[in-house]
Amino acid sequence: MRKLAEKYHAGQFRKGEEKLPYIVHPQAVAETLERWGESPASTAIQIAWGHDLLEDTSVSDAEIVAASSAEVLQGIKQLTNSGNIAKRLYLQQVADCGIREVLLVKISDRICNSRDFIKFKGTLYAFRYMHEADCLIPALERLNDDAVVKNALHEWKILDEELFSSVQHDIIRGCMLGGAVGDALGAPIEFLDLQGIEKVYGGAVSDYVEFSDGTGAITDDTQMALFTAEGVLRATVRGNSKGICAPEGVVHYAYLRWLKTQGIVVGCDEKDLNSGWLINEKQLFSCRAPGRTCLNALESNDSTNEASNNSKGCGTVMRMAPVGLHLIPELAYEFGCKFSAITHGHPTGITAGGAFAMLISYLRYGKSLDSALDMVEKHLESESDAAETLAAIRKARTAQSIVELGEGWVAEEALAIGIYCALRFPWDFKAGVLESINITGDSDSTGCIAGHILGALNGENAIPEKWRKNLREYNIVSQIADDLHTNFEETPDGNVTRSWWEKYPGF
């Protein structure tokens, strides 16, 4: 099979590395299998050499059989996406076949490609590419008494840990800055319909248009996301320092600090209220069309962690990305719901906030957007109060037009619009965010949500440099993002450092 592969791949080169002969890839896949302990004469090695022949060359079935066997041909066919079906469906078909040799070749193929992509497409791309094939892992784990399979799974785990550690800072910065940029782009057109946008700006908005100097400014959406981040970081300090913490109480107190930035007198200890660094950032003392639900709930309820209203406004979803950047998916949902309930009493407002936090968490762990949505849906199916949220997410995945999803003023609609735009342009931050703001509806919130998703998927550098540079609150958002990545700063004996406590005191 090696000679047949060399013959038909002759003159072909690796995408992204045009000077590298294509044959190095099947060679790497075969050599990886051998390193795991597979016999050089095995069927799996033969499939490895020929796994791309049917898809990328004019080789015939008869030539493959003549060079190997009918079993090898069948294995290559299992690995050939001949119908050009969606990649995720193709990979699931490979996983479902359950054939040891086919599964080993495919996981070797993914690992080899991921390592190559680190070099010429970047670590974050490699991380997401690798996790597109997560469906292979359960199928291989069923064969875990096989020594070669064990070695394959071990190498997958090691590479995953390596990539996860390398990309977290980029994912977090991309998510936080992406949300802020989307928020700032949508801010000046929040209360305009499509005809109004056309009339005022001569067409769809494609840049910051609010200020004459070409800059953009965040609204209450990002302000509250920043204070959510502050709350979860302070809760971490308290939990690590005191051994016990009710995070919703700490986050509630962070929201009261935001309330103060909106010019409202807050009835609690001034020393505690003014602690930490974020409340002292004067740029945040700006009323940028804050939602009445959040204002009223916090102003009237400064002692408990649950609102008494029946609102499902989008003020829950827009602020929950930091929760997903901080916690594993199940906990992100739980605390996303608890933090949403501080200001909103309707079950849909609460579960939509939890669902968004969970979605961001899955993206942080490398899941593709489709796979992450699958898992969020599965979780929502078990939540009795989440029917509207679940229906909105499903509608976002099947809608033919953004207008089918509403205007984004309520939580499930804003979440659906953000998801819809990210699904339409998963690898194009600019196109996805502009799609999300040029609507009749809550443009800053939908832009913020889409920006969080697309920023988490693609990282900071996918956000146009001009938009980052001209974001007035860039330094504040960057600092919070960096601190979310740090999570907790400790002394050699495991205690919180003095500087971190002063920045994020545990109360």
C-alpha positions in Angstrom: 0.0 0.0 0.0 2.9 2.4 0.6 4.0 2.2 -3.0 0.4 2.7 -4.2 0.0 5.7 -1.9 3.4 7.2 -3.1 2.3 6.7 -6.7 -1.1 8.4 -6.5 -0.1 11.2 -4.0 2.9 12.1 -6.2 2.7 15.8 -7.0 0.2 16.6 -4.2 1.1 18.9 -1.4 -0.2 19.5 2.1 -2.7 22.4 2.4 -1.2 25.3 4.2 2.3 23.8 3.6 2.5 23.9 -0.2 6.1 22.8 -0.3 5.5 19.7 1.8 4.7 16.5 -0.2 1.3 15.1 0.8 2.8 11.6 1.3 4.3 12.8 4.6 0.8 12.7 6.1 -0.2 9.0 5.5 3.4 8.2 6.5 3.0 10.0 9.8 -0.3 8.3 10.5 1.2 4.8 9.8 4.3 5.6 11.9 2.2 6.8 14.8 0.3 3.5 14.8 3.6 1.6 14.8 4.8 3.7 17.7 1.6 2.7 19.6 2.6 -0.9 19.0 0.7 -1.8 15.9 2.4 -4.5 13.7 3.9 -3.0 10.5 2.2 -5.7 8.4 -1.3 -5.2 10.0 -4.4 -4.2 8.2 -4.5 -0.9 10.2 -1.1 0.1 8.8 -2.2 -0.6 5.3 -5.4 1.4 5.8 -3.3 4.2 7.2 -1.2 4.4 4.0 -4.2 4.5 1.8 -6.8 6.3 4.0 -7.0 9.4 1.7 -6.6 7.6 -1.7 -10.3 7.3 -2.6 -11.1 10.8 -1.5 -8.1 12.7 -3.0 -6.9 10.6 -6.0 -8.2 8.7 -9.0 -7.2 5.3 -7.7 -9.6 2.4 -8.4 -11.0 -0.1 -5.9 -9.3 -2.9 -7.9 -5.9 -1.3 -7.5 -6.3 -1.1 -3.8 -7.4 -4.7 -3.5 -4.5 -5.8 -5.7 -2.0 -3.9 -3.5 -3.6 -5.1 -0.2 -6.9 -6.8 0.4 -10.7 -6.4 0.3 -10.6 -5.7 4.1 -8.2 -2.8 3.5 -10.4 -1.4 0.8 -13.4 -1.6 3.1 -11.5 0.2 5.8 -10.5 3.0 3.4 -14.1 3.3 2.3 -15.2 3.7 5.9 -12.8 6.6 6.2 -13.8 8.2 2.9 -16.3 11.1 3.0 -17.6 10.3 -0.5 -20.9 12.0 -0.2 -19.4 15.2 1.2 -21.7 15.0 4.2 -21.2 17.4 7.1 -17.9 16.7 8.9 -19.6 16.0 12.3 -21.9 13.5 10.7 -19.1 11.8 8.9 -17.0 11.5 12.1 -20.0 10.1 13.9 -20.4 7.5 11.1 -16.7 6.5 11.6 -17.3 6.2 15.3 -20.5 4.2 14.9 -18.7 1.6 12.6 -16.9 0.3 15.7 -14.1 -1.3 13.6 -10.8 -1.3 15.5 -8.5 -0.6 12.6 -10.7 2.2 11.2 -11.0 3.9 14.6 -7.2 3.7 15.2 -6.4 5.2 11.8 -8.8 8.0 12.3 -7.6 9.0 15.7 -4.0 8.8 14.5 -5.0 11.0 11.5 -6.6 13.6 13.9 -3.6 13.6 16.2 -1.1 14.0 13.3 -3.2 16.8 11.7 -3.6 18.6 15.0 0.1 18.6 15.6 0.6 20.0 12.1 -2.0 22.6 12.6 -0.2 24.0 15.6 2.6 25.0 13.3 0.7 26.5 10.4 -2.9 27.4 11.6 -2.3 28.1 15.3 -2.9 26.3 18.6 -6.5 27.3 19.0 -7.4 25.9 15.5 -5.6 22.7 16.3 -7.5 22.4 19.6 -10.9 22.9 18.0 -10.0 20.6 15.1 -9.0 17.8 17.5 -12.2 18.0 19.5 -14.3 17.8 16.4 -13.5 14.1 16.7 -14.5 13.6 20.3 -17.1 11.1 19.2 -14.3 8.6 18.5 -13.3 8.4 22.1 -16.2 6.5 23.5 -16.0 4.0 20.6 -12.3 3.4 21.3 -12.8 3.2 25.1 -15.0 0.2 24.4 -11.8 -1.5 23.1 -9.7 -0.4 26.0 -8.4 -3.9 26.7 -6.3 -3.5 23.5 -2.8 -2.3 24.2 -2.5 -0.2 21.0 -5.9 1.4 21.7 -4.7 2.3 25.3 -1.6 4.0 23.9 -3.8 5.9 21.4 -6.1 7.2 24.1 -3.2 8.1 26.3 -1.6 10.2 23.5 -4.9 11.9 22.8 -5.2 12.8 26.5 -1.7 14.2 26.6 -2.2 16.3 23.5 -5.6 17.5 24.8 -4.0 18.6 28.1 -1.2 20.3 26.2 -3.5 22.2 23.9 -6.1 23.1 26.6 -3.4 24.7 28.7 -2.0 26.6 25.7 -5.3 28.1 24.4 -7.2 29.1 27.6 -5.8 32.6 27.8 -6.7 33.2 24.1 -10.2 31.8 24.5 -10.9 33.9 27.6 -9.6 37.1 26.1 -11.4 36.4 22.8 -14.7 35.8 24.6 -14.6 38.8 26.9 -13.3 41.3 24.3 -15.5 39.8 21.6 -18.6 40.4 23.8 -17.5 43.9 24.6 -16.9 44.7 20.9 -20.2 43.3 19.8 -21.9 45.3 22.6 -20.2 48.6 21.5 -21.0 48.0 17.9 -24.7 47.5 18.6 -25.1 50.2 21.2 -26.1 53.2 19.0 -28.6 51.2 17.0 -30.3 49.3 19.9 -33.6 51.2 19.6 -33.7 51.5 15.8 -35.5 49.1 13.5 -33.9 48.0 10.2 -35.5 50.9 8.3 -34.2 53.3 10.9 -30.6 52.0 10.7 -30.8 52.4 6.9 -32.1 55.9 7.2 -29.6 57.1 9.8 -26.5 55.4 8.6 -27.2 54.9 4.9 -27.1 51.1 5.2 -26.1 48.4 7.6 -23.7 49.4 10.4 -20.2 47.9 9.8 -18.1 49.8 12.3 -18.3 52.0 15.5 -20.6 54.8 14.6 -21.6 56.3 18.0 -18.8 58.8 18.4 -17.1 61.1 16.0 -13.6 59.9 16.8 -14.5 56.4 15.6 -14.4 54.7 19.0 -16.9 52.5 20.6 -18.1 52.1 24.2 -19.7 49.3 26.2 -23.1 49.4 27.7 -24.7 47.9 30.8 -24.3 44.5 29.1 -20.6 44.4 29.4 -20.5 46.4 32.6 -22.5 43.7 34.3 -20.4 40.9 32.7 -17.4 42.6 34.2 -19.0 42.6 37.6 -20.0 39.0 37.2 -16.4 38.2 36.5 -15.4 40.2 39.6 -17.9 38.2 41.7 -16.8 34.8 40.6 -13.1 35.7 41.2 -13.9 37.1 44.7 -15.9 33.9 45.4 -12.9 31.9 44.5 -10.8 33.9 46.9 -13.3 33.4 49.7 -13.7 29.7 49.0 -9.9 29.1 49.0 -9.3 31.3 52.0 -12.2 30.5 54.2 -13.1 27.0 53.0 -16.7 27.9 52.5 -18.6 30.2 50.2 -22.0 30.9 48.7 -21.0 32.3 45.3 -24.4 33.8 44.6 -24.1 36.0 47.6 -20.7 37.3 46.5 -21.9 37.9 43.0 -25.0 39.7 44.3 -22.7 42.0 46.1 -20.7 42.6 42.9 -23.9 43.6 41.2 -24.5 46.1 43.9 -21.2 47.7 43.0 -22.4 47.9 39.4 -25.6 49.5 40.7 -23.5 52.2 42.4 -21.8 53.0 39.0 -25.3 53.8 37.7 -25.7 56.6 40.2 -28.0 54.7 42.7 -27.4 54.9 46.4 -26.8 51.4 47.7 -27.7 50.6 51.3 -24.7 48.7 52.5 -21.3 49.2 54.1 -19.4 51.7 52.0 -16.0 50.2 52.8 -17.1 46.8 51.5 -18.8 48.4 48.5 -15.7 50.4 47.5 -13.3 47.5 47.9 -11.4 45.9 45.0 -10.2 47.5 41.8 -13.2 47.4 39.5 -15.4 49.8 41.4 -12.7 52.4 41.2 -12.6 52.4 37.4 -14.2 55.7 36.7 -15.0 54.8 33.1 -17.6 52.4 34.4 -19.6 55.2 36.1 -21.7 55.7 33.0 -25.4 55.0 32.5 -25.5 53.2 29.1 -29.2 52.4 28.8 -29.2 50.0 31.8 -32.1 47.6 31.9 -34.9 48.6 34.3 -35.3 45.0 35.5 -31.8 44.8 36.8 -31.9 48.2 38.3 -35.2 47.7 40.0 -34.4 44.2 41.3 -31.1 45.3 42.8 -32.3 48.6 44.2 -35.3 46.9 45.9 -33.5 43.8 47.0 -30.1 44.2 48.6 -30.3 41.4 51.1 -31.4 38.2 49.3 -30.2 36.5 46.2 -33.5 36.0 44.4 -35.6 38.5 42.5 -39.4 38.7 43.2 -40.3 39.8 39.7 -41.5 37.7 36.7 -39.1 39.1 34.1 -37.3 37.1 31.4 -35.5 40.1 29.9 -32.1 39.4 28.2 -30.2 41.0 31.1 -29.4 37.5 32.4 -27.8 36.1 29.2 -25.7 39.1 28.3 -23.7 38.9 31.5 -23.1 35.2 32.0 -20.1 34.5 29.8 -17.6 34.8 32.7 -19.4 32.0 34.5 -18.7 29.7 31.6 -15.1 30.8 31.4 -14.7 30.0 35.1 -16.5 26.7 35.7 -17.0 23.3 34.2 -20.2 23.0 32.2 -22.5 21.4 34.8 -21.5 24.0 37.5 -21.7 26.8 34.9 -25.3 26.0 34.3 -26.1 25.7 38.0 -24.5 29.0 39.0 -25.5 30.7 35.7 -29.1 30.1 36.8 -28.4 31.2 40.4 -26.7 34.4 39.3 -29.6 35.1 36.8 -32.1 34.7 39.6 -30.6 37.6 41.5 -32.3 40.0 39.1 -34.9 38.0 37.1 -37.7 35.8 38.4 -39.1 34.1 35.3 -37.8 30.5 34.7 -36.9 31.3 31.1 -34.7 34.3 32.1 -33.0 32.1 34.6 -32.5 29.0 32.5 -31.4 31.0 29.4 -28.6 32.5 31.6 -27.6 29.1 32.8 -27.7 27.6 29.3 -25.4 30.4 27.9 -22.9 29.9 30.7 -22.9 26.2 30.0 -22.4 26.8 26.2 -19.4 29.0 26.8 -17.9 26.4 29.2 -18.2 23.7 26.6 -16.5 25.9 24.0 -13.7 26.6 26.5 -13.2 22.8 26.7 -12.8 22.6 23.0 -16.2 21.4 21.9 -17.4 22.6 18.5 -20.4 24.9 18.5 -22.7 22.2 17.2 -21.4 19.6 19.7 -21.7 22.1 22.6 -25.3 23.0 21.6 -26.1 19.2 21.5 -24.9 18.9 25.1 -26.7 22.0 26.2 -29.9 20.7 24.7 -29.5 17.4 26.3 -29.1 19.1 29.7 -32.1 21.3 29.2 -34.3 18.3 28.4 -33.9 17.3 32.0 -34.8 20.7 33.4 -38.5 21.1 33.9 -38.4 25.0 33.7 -36.3 25.1 30.5 -38.9 24.4 27.8 -38.8 27.9 26.2 -35.0 28.1 26.4 -34.7 24.7 24.8 -37.2 25.5 22.0 -35.4 28.8 21.2 -32.0 27.1 20.9 -33.5 24.4 18.6 -35.2 27.1 16.5 -31.8 29.0 16.2 -30.3 25.8 14.7 -33.0 25.4 12.1 -34.2 28.9 11.3 -33.8 30.1 7.7 -33.9 33.8 8.6 -32.9 35.8 11.7 -36.3 37.4 11.8 -37.8 34.1 12.8 -36.1 34.4 16.1 -37.7 37.6 17.4 -36.0 40.9 18.4 -33.9 39.8 21.3 -35.5 41.8 24.1 -36.3 38.7 26.1 -33.7 36.1 27.2 -34.4 33.2 24.9 -34.7 35.4 21.8 -31.4 37.1 22.5 -29.7 33.8 23.1 -31.2 32.3 19.9 -30.1 35.3 17.8 -26.5 35.1 19.1 -26.4 31.4 18.4 -27.9 31.7 15.0 -25.3 34.3 13.9 -22.4 32.2 15.3 -23.7 29.2 13.5 -23.9 31.1 10.2 -20.3 32.5 10.5 -18.5 30.2 13.0 -15.0 31.2 11.7 -15.7 34.8 10.8 -16.0 37.0 13.9 -16.7 40.2 11.9 -19.4 38.8 9.7 -21.2 37.0 12.6 -21.2 40.0 14.9 -22.4 42.4 12.2 -25.2 40.0 11.3 -26.2 40.0 15.0 -26.5 43.8 15.4 -28.1 44.8 12.2 -31.6 43.8 13.3 -34.8 45.3 14.5 -34.3 44.7 18.2 -31.8 44.7 21.1 -28.7 45.1 19.0 -26.2 45.6 21.8 -27.3 42.5 23.7 -27.4 40.3 20.6 -24.1 41.7 19.5 -22.6 41.0 22.9 -23.9 37.4 23.0 -22.7 36.6 19.4 -19.4 38.3 20.2 -18.9 36.1 23.3 -19.5 33.0 21.3 -17.4 33.9 18.3 -14.6 35.3 20.4 -14.4 32.1 22.4 -14.4 30.0 19.2 -11.8 32.0 17.4 -9.7 33.8 19.9 -8.6 37.4 20.3 -6.8 37.9 17.0 -10.0 37.0 15.1 -11.5 40.3 16.3 -10.5 43.1 13.9 -7.6 45.0 15.5 -9.3 48.3 14.7 -12.3 47.3 16.8 -10.1 46.2 19.7 -7.9 49.3 19.6 -10.9 51.7 19.4 -12.8 50.1 22.2 -12.8 52.7 25.0 -12.8 50.2 27.8 -10.3 47.9 26.2 -7.9 48.0 29.1 -10.6 47.2 31.7 -12.0 44.3 29.8 -8.4 43.0 29.1 -7.6 43.1 32.8 -10.6 41.2 33.8 -9.9 38.6 31.1 -6.3 38.2 32.2 -7.5 37.8 35.8 -10.1 35.2 34.8 -7.2 33.3 33.3 -5.1 33.6 36.4 -8.1 32.6 38.6 -6.3 32.7 41.9 -2.9 34.1 42.9 -1.3 32.3 45.8 1.8 32.3 48.0 4.1 29.3 48.2 2.2 28.0 51.2 -1.1 28.1 49.3 -2.6 31.3 50.7 -3.9 34.2 48.6 -1.3 36.9 47.9 -1.8 40.3 49.5 -2.0 41.9 46.0 -4.7 39.5 44.8 -6.7 39.9 48.0 -6.6 43.7 47.6 -7.8 43.3 44.0 -10.4 40.6 44.7 -11.2 40.6 48.4 -13.2 37.5 49.4 -16.5 39.1 50.2 
